[in-house]
Amino acid sequence: MAKYNKNNILIGSLLDIVNKASHETTDVLIAKIFLENRYNLNELSLDDLSNQYYISQASISRFIKKLGYKNYNTFKYDVASSNEKMESVHAIQDRDRINDAIAIKEEVIYRINEAYQKMNDLNVNDVLHIVDLLNKYQNIIFFGSELSMAMCKILQLGLVTLGKNVYTIYDKNYQNEMINEMSENDLLICISIEDRWFHLQESINNLKESTSYKMMWTLNSSKDHLEGFDDIFVFGKQVFDNYGYHELMVLIMIVYRVLMNHSNNE
């Protein structure tokens, strides 16, 4: 198991352990236990968990250490912090909640129309340029947040199907390692949702010095910290719903379909 990087969301790392499992190992079982009890871990001791789930305290402690934690208390603290971070990103404000059936239908129509508008806003030549780059390079690496990399999964699978070597990396330490290994034969695509690339860039060393072909997908092309990229692609004219997730999902699906159709027609 890869050591957990505390710059990322711990809940997501626990989910990864379960999602990527081929069978239920002890680590998978413990990850499930922590996920199911994530809101009340402060009330549970190692002894409580051991007795309740018939698993040894030593196994639980080993699991925690694999994730980079010295003890259960620091792990519990980060689980609580991770819960708060996820809620701040995904929580729906009370004023935005919709319970009326008619209002829900109107919301769906609005979202569909908004997606179509985003598709209309995309420049055809820009999308084709992205597809050309994806076809040109054999090694393709995506950098971004845990959420943006999850959204890239379908594009990654499509590219792998076409025989490409494709990696989606959100761990900052691993991003640094990958930067140092890249060459002019590699395509690096950095994705900025929520317009927070500045924070991501701060933790990546030697980005400008990398000889790879560097492309940025962003919502804002005016920032000084975007210097050093060979290409900057603006995939939204404004931040929709204050985040940019919708624009990125639309872009990924369009690129995916054009890429796969283009390859199938060759």
C-alpha positions as CSV (number, residue, x, y, z in Angstrom):
1,M,0.0,0.0,0.0
2,A,1.3,3.4,-0.9
3,K,2.1,5.7,1.9
4,Y,-0.7,8.3,2.3
5,N,0.1,11.9,1.5
6,K,-1.6,14.2,4.0
7,N,-2.0,16.9,1.4
8,N,-4.8,14.8,-0.1
9,I,-8.2,13.8,1.3
10,L,-7.8,10.8,3.6
11,I,-11.4,9.6,3.0
12,G,-10.6,9.3,-0.7
13,S,-7.5,7.2,0.1
14,L,-9.6,4.8,2.1
15,L,-12.1,4.6,-0.8
16,D,-9.3,3.8,-3.2
17,I,-8.2,0.9,-1.1
18,V,-11.7,-0.6,-1.3
19,N,-12.4,0.4,-5.0
20,K,-9.1,-1.2,-6.3
21,A,-9.4,-4.4,-4.3
22,S,-9.8,-7.7,-6.1
23,H,-10.8,-9.5,-3.0
24,E,-11.4,-8.6,0.7
25,T,-8.1,-8.6,2.4
26,T,-7.5,-7.5,6.0
27,D,-6.5,-4.0,4.7
28,V,-9.8,-3.7,2.7
29,L,-11.8,-4.8,5.7
30,I,-10.1,-2.2,7.9
31,A,-10.6,0.5,5.3
32,K,-14.3,-0.4,5.3
33,I,-14.5,-0.2,9.1
34,F,-13.0,3.3,9.1
35,L,-15.3,4.5,6.3
36,E,-18.4,3.1,8.0
37,N,-17.4,4.7,11.4
38,R,-15.8,7.9,10.1
39,Y,-18.2,10.2,11.9
40,N,-17.8,8.6,15.3
41,L,-14.2,7.4,15.5
42,N,-13.5,9.9,18.3
43,E,-15.9,7.7,20.4
44,L,-14.2,4.4,19.5
45,S,-11.0,3.1,20.9
46,L,-8.8,0.5,19.2
47,D,-10.2,-2.0,21.7
48,D,-13.7,-1.1,20.7
49,L,-13.0,-1.6,17.0
50,S,-11.2,-4.9,17.7
51,N,-14.0,-6.3,19.8
52,Q,-16.8,-5.1,17.5
53,Y,-15.2,-6.4,14.2
54,Y,-13.2,-9.3,15.5
55,I,-9.9,-8.0,14.2
56,S,-6.7,-7.6,16.1
57,Q,-5.5,-4.2,17.3
58,A,-2.1,-5.1,15.8
59,S,-3.6,-5.4,12.4
60,I,-5.4,-2.0,12.7
61,S,-2.2,-0.4,14.0
62,R,-0.2,-1.8,11.0
63,F,-2.8,-0.5,8.6
64,I,-2.6,3.0,10.1
65,K,1.2,3.0,9.9
66,K,1.0,2.0,6.2
67,L,-0.9,5.2,5.6
68,G,1.9,7.2,7.3
69,Y,0.5,7.7,10.8
70,K,2.3,7.1,14.0
71,N,-0.7,6.3,16.1
72,Y,-4.5,6.0,16.1
73,N,-5.1,9.4,17.7
74,T,-3.4,11.3,14.8
75,F,-5.2,9.2,12.3
76,K,-8.6,9.9,13.9
77,Y,-7.8,13.6,13.8
78,D,-7.1,13.5,10.1
79,V,-10.3,11.5,9.4
80,A,-12.3,14.3,11.1
81,S,-10.4,16.9,9.1
82,S,-11.0,15.0,5.9
83,N,-14.7,14.8,6.7
84,E,-14.8,18.6,7.1
85,K,-12.9,19.2,3.9
86,M,-15.1,16.9,1.9
87,E,-18.3,18.5,3.3
88,S,-16.9,22.0,2.5
89,V,-16.5,20.9,-1.2
90,H,-19.6,18.8,-1.7
91,A,-22.1,20.1,0.8
92,I,-25.3,21.6,-0.5
93,Q,-26.3,24.8,1.2
94,D,-29.8,24.9,2.8
95,R,-30.8,27.7,0.5
96,D,-29.9,25.5,-2.5
97,R,-31.8,22.4,-1.5
98,I,-34.7,21.4,-3.8
99,N,-37.5,19.2,-2.5
100,D,-40.4,20.1,-4.7
101,A,-40.9,17.7,-7.6
102,I,-41.6,20.4,-10.2
103,A,-38.5,22.4,-9.0
104,I,-36.4,19.3,-9.3
105,K,-37.5,18.8,-12.9
106,E,-36.7,22.4,-13.7
107,E,-33.3,22.0,-12.1
108,V,-32.6,19.0,-14.4
109,I,-33.6,21.0,-17.5
110,Y,-31.4,23.8,-16.4
111,R,-28.4,21.6,-15.9
112,I,-28.9,20.0,-19.3
113,N,-29.2,23.4,-21.0
114,E,-26.2,24.6,-19.2
115,A,-24.1,21.6,-20.4
116,Y,-25.2,22.2,-24.0
117,Q,-24.2,25.9,-23.6
118,K,-20.7,24.8,-22.4
119,M,-20.4,22.6,-25.4
120,N,-21.2,25.5,-27.6
121,D,-18.6,27.6,-25.9
122,L,-15.8,25.2,-26.6
123,N,-13.7,26.0,-29.6
124,V,-13.7,23.1,-32.2
125,N,-10.1,23.7,-33.2
126,D,-9.0,23.6,-29.6
127,V,-10.7,20.3,-28.9
128,L,-9.2,18.8,-32.1
129,H,-5.8,20.1,-31.0
130,I,-6.1,18.2,-27.7
131,V,-7.1,15.1,-29.6
132,D,-4.1,15.4,-31.9
133,L,-1.8,15.7,-29.0
134,L,-3.3,12.7,-27.3
135,N,-2.8,10.7,-30.5
136,K,0.7,12.0,-31.0
137,Y,2.2,11.0,-27.6
138,Q,2.6,7.5,-26.3
139,N,3.2,8.5,-22.7
140,I,0.5,10.8,-21.2
141,I,0.4,12.1,-17.6
142,F,-2.4,14.0,-16.0
143,F,-1.8,16.1,-12.9
144,G,-4.5,17.7,-10.7
145,S,-6.6,17.3,-7.6
146,E,-8.0,13.9,-6.5
147,L,-11.4,14.9,-7.8
148,S,-10.3,16.0,-11.2
149,M,-8.2,12.9,-11.6
150,A,-11.2,10.8,-10.8
151,M,-13.1,12.6,-13.5
152,C,-10.4,11.8,-16.0
153,K,-10.8,8.1,-15.4
154,I,-12.9,7.4,-18.5
155,L,-10.5,9.3,-20.7
156,Q,-7.6,7.4,-19.2
157,L,-9.3,4.0,-19.9
158,G,-10.0,5.1,-23.5
159,L,-6.4,6.0,-24.1
160,V,-5.2,2.8,-22.5
161,T,-7.5,0.9,-24.9
162,L,-5.7,2.7,-27.7
163,G,-2.3,1.4,-26.5
164,K,-1.2,4.5,-24.6
165,N,0.6,4.6,-21.3
166,V,-1.6,7.0,-19.2
167,Y,-1.3,8.0,-15.6
168,T,-3.5,10.3,-13.5
169,I,-1.5,11.6,-10.5
170,Y,-2.8,13.7,-7.6
171,D,-0.3,12.8,-5.0
172,K,2.2,15.7,-4.7
173,N,5.2,13.6,-3.8
174,Y,4.5,11.3,-6.8
175,Q,4.0,14.3,-9.1
176,N,7.5,15.5,-8.2
177,E,9.0,12.1,-8.9
178,M,7.2,11.9,-12.3
179,I,8.3,15.4,-13.3
180,N,11.9,14.4,-12.8
181,E,11.4,11.3,-15.0
182,M,9.6,13.0,-17.9
183,S,11.3,13.7,-21.3
184,E,10.4,15.4,-24.6
185,N,8.5,12.2,-25.5
186,D,5.9,12.7,-22.8
187,L,2.7,14.8,-22.7
188,L,1.9,16.4,-19.3
189,I,-1.6,17.8,-18.9
190,C,-2.2,19.8,-15.7
191,I,-5.9,20.4,-14.8
192,S,-7.1,23.3,-12.6
193,I,-10.6,23.1,-11.3
194,E,-11.7,25.6,-8.7
195,D,-8.9,27.8,-10.2
196,R,-6.5,26.5,-7.6
197,W,-3.5,25.6,-9.7
198,F,-1.3,28.1,-7.8
199,H,-1.5,25.9,-4.7
200,L,-0.7,22.8,-6.8
201,Q,2.2,24.4,-8.6
202,E,3.8,25.5,-5.3
203,S,4.4,21.8,-4.4
204,I,5.7,20.7,-7.7
205,N,9.5,21.3,-8.2
206,N,11.2,21.7,-11.6
207,L,7.9,22.0,-13.5
208,K,9.2,24.8,-15.8
209,E,12.5,22.9,-16.4
210,S,10.7,19.7,-17.5
211,T,11.3,19.0,-21.2
212,S,7.9,17.3,-21.5
213,Y,5.2,19.0,-23.6
214,K,3.2,20.8,-20.9
215,M,-0.4,21.7,-21.4
216,M,-2.7,23.4,-18.9
217,W,-6.5,23.0,-18.8
218,T,-7.8,25.9,-16.7
219,L,-10.7,28.3,-16.1
220,N,-8.5,31.3,-16.0
221,S,-5.6,32.0,-18.4
222,S,-4.6,35.4,-17.0
223,K,-2.6,34.2,-14.0
224,D,1.2,34.8,-14.0
225,H,1.7,31.3,-12.5
226,L,0.7,29.8,-15.8
227,E,4.0,30.7,-17.4
228,G,6.1,27.8,-18.6
229,F,3.3,25.8,-20.3
230,D,3.5,25.1,-24.0
231,D,-0.3,25.2,-24.3
232,I,-3.0,26.8,-22.2
233,F,-6.6,25.6,-22.9
234,V,-9.4,27.5,-21.2
235,F,-12.4,25.1,-20.9
236,G,-14.8,27.5,-19.3
237,K,-15.5,31.2,-19.7
238,Q,-16.5,31.5,-16.1
239,V,-16.6,29.3,-13.1
240,F,-20.0,27.6,-13.1
241,D,-21.3,27.0,-9.6
242,N,-18.0,28.4,-8.2
243,Y,-16.1,25.2,-9.0
244,G,-15.7,24.3,-12.7
245,Y,-16.5,20.6,-12.3
246,H,-19.4,20.7,-14.8
247,E,-17.2,22.3,-17.5
248,L,-14.5,19.8,-16.9
249,M,-16.9,16.8,-17.2
250,V,-18.3,18.2,-20.4
251,L,-14.8,18.7,-21.9
252,I,-13.6,15.2,-20.9
253,M,-16.7,13.5,-22.4
254,I,-16.3,15.5,-25.7
255,V,-12.6,14.8,-26.0
256,Y,-13.2,11.1,-25.1
257,R,-15.9,10.7,-27.8
258,V,-13.9,12.6,-30.5
259,L,-10.8,10.7,-29.6
260,M,-12.4,7.3,-29.8
261,N,-14.4,8.0,-33.0
262,H,-11.3,9.5,-34.7
263,S,-9.2,6.4,-33.8
264,N,-12.0,4.0,-34.9
265,N,-12.2,5.7,-38.2
266,E,-8.5,5.5,-39.0
